[in-house]
Amino acid sequence: MNQTISRPDIHSEYKLAATQVAQFQRDGYIKLREVFSAGVIDYYKKEIIQLVWAQTKDMPPLEARTTYGKAFLQVTNLWLKNEAVRNFVFGKRLARIATDLLGTRGVAIYHDQALCKESGGGHTPWHVDQFYWPLATGKTVTAWIPLHAVPLEQGPLMFAVGSHKVRTGRSLEISDKSELEGKENLSQLPVDETSFGLGEVSFHLGHTFHRAGPNKTPHIREVMTIIYMDEDMCLAEPISKNQENMWRDLKNFGVDTGDIIRSPINPVVYSRQRHAVPE
């Protein structure tokens, strides 16, 4: 039984070894065990999943969706919709890890999103996240946070080791084409496909190729993600239609191309020079 907690510990330091930071920079990702306790996961899972079901209740059946739609139920920026989720997304424990891995002075939120793969849900094709983001550098990292243990048959995230250095195939959205080209372009790289334990969290760079298998179990795969960017990240001109919506949103907030991204939807959540970040 999960422990009951009144104040979930999402701010204390998770100490990274220098070897772990080096491993992340070499491989483009890292999986870290026991980042959160069972009690913390249980506390926030209820709020996250409640939002997911509320936002996706009108989705068409699996068989009527595209490859992308069959891969997962996706809800973005949950922190704007729920105070408890906001507290989780603003937690310093994950943000400090992201800062240490990126080697920046701090990180801001690009966005969060829940990615829940239904029973019978299809594979998630090979892709890189940063294809979707109008950002000036590759100093971005996604924290992939399972809300339960994820066995192989449930479709855990898998990584092409060292693929953040591969430039071919970066310009493809998640699709059957990105899956086919990923298999070809990444064929010489080792692939890390392993289960996730309860409380285990992975971090991967925006240019690291990753995918997930189908969910062959009768239970939904429930995952929360937080995308962090360098707190000094600048807005770049969009290079695809996929980047234009976020670019326009930021322009509406007064952020111009070349400006450091400071907007109400991209708060700094951890900074080594500014510790007065709301908890």
Secondary structure, DSSP 8 states (H G I E B T S, - for coil): -----SS---SS-----HHHHHHHHHHSEEEES-SS-HHHHHHHHHHHHHHHHHHHTT---GGGS-HHHHH-EEEE-GGGT-HHHHHHHT-HHHHHHHHHHHT-SEEEEEEEEEEEB-TT---EEEE-GGGG--BSSS-EEEEEEESS-B-GGG--EEEETTGGG--TTTT--SSHHHHHHHHHHTTTS-EE---B-TT-EEEEETT--EEE----SSS-B-EEEEEEEETT-BB----SHHHHHHHHHHHHTT--TTSB---TTS-EEEESS------
